Amino acid sequence: MPPSGTAGNLSQLPPEMLDFAILKSSGALAPRLGRLAVSGRKTTLTPAFIGNTSRGIIPHISQDNYSKCGVDGVYIPLEDFVEKYPQKTPPIFQLEAPEPLRTFNALPNDSLVILGPRRNPPIATPNGHTNSEVSILTSVGFRMLSSEYYAAAARKLQPDIVIGLADIPFGQARVGIKRKDKMSDRTEVWLRDIIAKQATIEKEERKFNIFAPILPIERDVQSWYLEHLLDDMVDKISGVAIYDAYLLDDLPDELHHLPRLSFHVPSSPHEVLRQIGLGVDILTVPFVTTATDAGIALDFTFPPPSEKSQDNVRQALGVDMWDSDLATSVTPLSKDCACYACAKHHRAYIQHLLSAKEMLGWVLIQIHNHAVLNAFFEAVRVSIERGSFDADVEAFAAFYEPQLPEKTGQGPRVRGYQFSSGDHARSERKNPRAFKKFDEEKIQQLKAAHGQLVGEKPEVRDVIDDEALVGLVGMGDEDLEVRLDGVKIDVGKV
């Protein structure tokens, strides 16, 4: 890897090599500018963010609209694709093509693809990890993923970057000292597994780069792991994956030249700025999609506008597009935004789409929200370059509310793996009813449509055939007896 602060000649890099250059930095725990490049991919100026995917796509954005998001890369969790494991071979592993992970998800050739074991943020699982396996949540339930299987998956799928498997008990409020020791020991073994698998890749094949996980525990507890990482594996890794940005002070000096990818989930732009101020280079920002699902169009700039409101009240970080007052607004989502949604549509139209439960509403908001975040990170880089970052962060904190607006409307349908594991045992509905209960008038109309009115065709008035049954079943959540109102089903006709 070229020394820190040098550009390196990308044309002379091996196809698998990642080049990271620190362009400006004032210290180990300070904001820094960098450039990350992998041969054949877009060069990413840091600080930056990568797209957070679900089932291989950025939610609400089809792959033909991927370029409208303006992201240089995406993070893809393996647990999204191994629901048939171990009973059957998952379809993604049956694809015989170069770079199967990229091809399977129809991602552009110049986009950076990062593979990890779990979604971000991950859903806590009821099963604990073992010495060789971590617990994951697939679309059909909980599974155990072995270190050997994960390394083989990375070898097969050929992503640009692979996040090392880490033993992190997500969802546990307190972790005992003995458990922390296990976290350190297991993570070291699993990192060695994936490095060994990387070494089996033939010279003519494209190698993946490895980011070593830095555990969210104190340095002295994971000192054994860090010692072996520095002594035996530092020349085999290309970056570090951070799970607690506030522990970056514990990062060994020998690792400061490596790019830092944060999986510490920020709840707001203020939290993003705090992580950047500690020296994080690349972030995953799940609140972008969370805001989109809630129908909130992000509306903030960095640094903030110089003029303050007359009442000196902090401004909201977004606009709730469910607000009925926007039904007649013909202004764009954000005043100075030039994204596709703002250039082509206005607030009233998008508010109408949400009210009508049209998917396009969330698509346009997602495009806009990514554009706002892209502009935000670009301005952050400019601020670091001119040396005004700390002052701009203070002004941003004084101008904007500390959290995103609360959700008021109903978002799109949610999937089972978007809930905490404790929610799976609950009997109440996770999505609203698709149909309301039928009143008596509608039941009579339905009967009339199938010749069931009293006095009409007496020989069939109490019989319902299979076509009518298909039309009735599932149309409401009321009891079957209420919907059929005493009619009997002719078994011979069903």
Buried (B, 14 or more C-beta within 10 A) or exposed (E): BBEBEEEBEBEEBEEBBBBBBBBBBEEEEBBBBBBBBBBEBBEBBBBBBBBBBBEBBBBBBEEEBBEBBBBBBBBBBBBBBBBBBEEEEBEBBEBEEEBBBBBBBEBEEEBBBBBBBBBBBBBBBEBEBBEBBBBBBBEEEBBBBBBBBBBBBBBEBBBBBBBBBBBBBBBEEEBEEEBBBBBBBBBBBBBBBBBEBBEEBEEEEBBBBBBBBBBBBEBEBBEEBBEBBEEEBBEBBBBBBBBBBEBBEBBBEEBBBBBBBBBBBBEBBBBBBBBBBBBBBBBBBBBBBBBBBBBBBBBBBBBBEEEBEEEEEBEBBBBBBBBEEBEEBEEBBBEEBEBBBBEEBBBBBBBBBBBEEEEBBBBBBBBBBBBBBBBBBBBBBBBBEEEEBBEBBEBBBEBBBEBBBEBEBBBBEEEBBBBEBEEBEEEEEEEEEEEEEBEEEEBBEBBEEBBBEEEEEEEEBEBBBEEBBEEBEEBBEEEEEEBBEEBEBBEEEE
